[in-house]
Amino acid sequence: MMSTDVPDRLRAILDAHGGLDYWRSLSHLDVEMSAWGFLFKAKRVTPLSHARLTISTRAPEVVMHDFPSPGRQAVLRGPDRVEIRDGSGEILLSRDNPRAAFRHPRRLVKWDALDFTYFSGYAMWGYLTLPFLLLHPGIRYEIRGNCVEVRFPPEMPVHSQVQRLYFDDSGRLLRHDYTAEVVGGWARAAHLCRDYRQFGGLWAPTTRRVYPRGPLGRPLPGPTLVALDIHDVRPR
C-alpha cells in the first residue's frame, strides 16, 4: 500500500509513532529489552535481562545476541526457519517449519532454544514494527473508531491471523489482543502498552504487560503471562 492510500485515521496513528516517511527510511531496530512472567516459568525458559536484539523493519528477520549462551546468536530467518549460530556465524542448530514443532506434546511443559527463538523472534518483530506493519502486503485491516481489526496472511509468523489493536485519541497503541496459538488455542491474551518514549524519530511503548483475556474480553488481573520492558531502541 502506498502512502497516498493510507486512510486519515491510520495516518494519524502512524504519525503518533514517528510517521510513515521516517519508518520507511529505516532498515533495522537495535533493541535492548528484559522479559519475564508466567510463560517463562511454564515453559522452563530463563527470563531475559537486558537482552539485545536486531530486528528488521521490512521482513520477519530477528537476531537475538548472546542467546542461548554468551557468544551465540539465535536467528529467526523469515517465517519458516530458526537457527542457533556461533560467534563466527556457523550454524550449530536449525529447524525448518518451526511452528509445526509446537504440536508435539513436549511443548506443553518445556520449550527448547529453537522453540523460544521462533516465539520470541516473531513476537518481538510484530510488536516493534506495529503499527507500520499494517501496511505490509497481504495484511487486511478494518478501522472501527479507535479499534483496528487486523487479518494477517497465513504465511506470516504472528500469534494469530485475527488480532485487534486499540488506540487512544492521539493515535498511540494502548492494547493489543490476540491468541498466542503456539502456546495453545486457549491462550487468549490482552497485551497492554504504556510509558511511551522517543527513540530517534520513533515513538514506542516501553512497558508492556500481557494478561489472560477473560470471557467478556477484559484483561484478567493475573497472572502476568509476559512482562516486557524496553530499555532502548536504536533505529537505523
N, C-alpha and C positions, 0 to 999 in steps of 0.2 A: 504494500500500500504506500503510495506516495504521500508526501506531506500535505499536498493540496486536497487529499481525500479524507483527512482526519476531521471528524466531527468537532464542533466547538467545545463540547463538554470534555471530550477526550484530550483535545489540545490543551485545555486548562489544567487537566490532570498531569499531562506531560510537562507543562511549564512549571508546575509546582514541584517537580522532581529534577529540574535543571534544563528542560527544554529539548525538543527533538533535534535541533541543529547541533547542540553540544553533544548529545548522545551519539549522533552519527559520526562525530569526529573521533570517537573512542574505539579502541580495539580490545582493551583488556582492563580489568579491575584487579589491583593487588589488595587483598583483604586480610585483615588480622581480626580474628574472632575467637570467642570462647563458647562452648556449648556443653550442656549437661541436662539432666532430667530423668524422668521415669523410663523413657525409651532406652536410654543408655544402660540403666540397671537391668531392664528386662531382657535386653539382647546381649548382655555381658560385654559391652563396649566401654572402653575407658573414656571418661569425659575429656573434652578438648580444652586446653588452656592456652590462649594466645596462639592458636594455630594460624598458619599463613597459607592462603590460597591465591592462585591466579585464575581468574575467571574470564573467559572470552565473552565479549558483548555481542557476538554475532552467531555463535553456534554453541550447542551443549558440550563444551570442552572446558575441563577444570583440572588444575593440578593442585594437589594438597602436598605441601612441602613437609619433609621430616615426618612422614606417616607411611607405614605404621611404626617406624623407628627412625631415630636421627640419621640423616644422610640419604634416606629413601624418599621416593615420591609415589603418591597414589594418583592415578590419572583416569579421568573419565574422557574417553575418546569417542565423542558422538553418542548416539542413542544406544549403541549395541556392543560396546566393548569397554572393559576396565582393565587396568594394568597396575602392577607394582614394579617400580624401576629402582635400580641402584643409582649411586651418585654419578656414574658415567653414562646413564641413560639406558643401560642394558635391562631388558625385560626379565624380571625374576618370576613373576606370576602373571597370568592373564585369564580373562574369561570373556567369551563371546556370549551375546544374548543374556546378559546378567539378570535381567528382570525375571526370566523364566526360572532361574535358580531359586527364587523365593517360594516356589511351590513345594519345595522339599520340606518335610515336617521338621527337620533340624532347625530351620529358620524361625520356628515358633519360640525357641528358647535361646538361640545363640546365632549371632552373625559373625562371619569371618571378615578379614580385612577387605576382601574384594566386595562382599555384600555392603559393608559400610562405605566403601569408596563409591559404589553406584548410588546408594541412597543419599549420602551427604553431597555428592557431586551434583546430581541433577537437582536436588532440593535447593542448594545454595545458588546454583545457576539461575533457577527460576526466581528465587526471592530477590536476588541482587539485580536482575535485569527487568523486573517489573517496575513500572507499568509499560516501559518501552517494548517489552516482549509482545504486547498486544498487537503490534504492527508486523510481527513475523509472518511470513507467508504461510497460509493454511490455517491460521487461527481465526476463529469467528467470535464475535462478541456482540452483546446487546446491552445498551446503556438504559438503565431504568432509574432516573434520578441520580442518587449517589451510589447506586449499586451497579456493577458491571458483571454480567454473567458471561463466562468465557467457556468456549468449547475448543479444546486442543485437538490437533490431528492425532490419530492413533500411534503414529510412528515417533511422536515427540516424547522424550522421557520427562514425565511430570507425575505428580501424586495421583491425579485422576483427570479424566478427559473433561469433566464438567467442574468448574470452580466458580466461586463468587468473590468479588472484591468490593469492599465498602470504603468509600472516601468521605472525608469531611467536606464542608462547603468550599474550602480553599483548594481542594484537589489532592490533599495528602491521604495516603493509604492508612486506614485505621484497623482494618480487619480483613483477613483472607481465609475463606472457608474452602475446605477440600476433604477428600477421603484419602488417607495415605494407604493406597491399595497394596503396596508391597508389605506393609505391616499386617493388613487384613481388611476385608470389606467392611468390617465394623468400625474401623479406625477413623471416625468422623471427627474432624478437628476444626477448631476456631483458632486462628493464628493472629494474635493481637500485636499491633505495632505502635510504638510511641518513641519519644525522645529523638526527634529529627535533628540531624546535624548536616552541615555543608562540608563536602569533600571536593576540593577543586570547584567545578561548576555544578556538581551533583548534590542533590539533597536526598538523604536516606534515613529511615528509622534505625536507631541503634539499639533499641531494646525490643526484643521480640519474645513473646511467650505463647506457647501452644498448649491449649486445653482441650479436653474432650468436649464435643458438641452434644448437648442434651436433646431429648425428644422434641422439644419445641424450637430447636435450632439455636438455643442460647448457650454460651460458654458455661461449662460447669466450673465450680470453684477449684477443683483439683481432680487428680494430681496434675502437676505441671509436666506435660509429656516431654516437651523440649523447651529449654531456655537458651536463647541466643543473645549474646552481647557482641555488637560490632564495635571494635575498638578503633579501627582505622580503615579507610578506603582510599586508595591512590589510583585515580583514573588515569589512563594513558592511551 
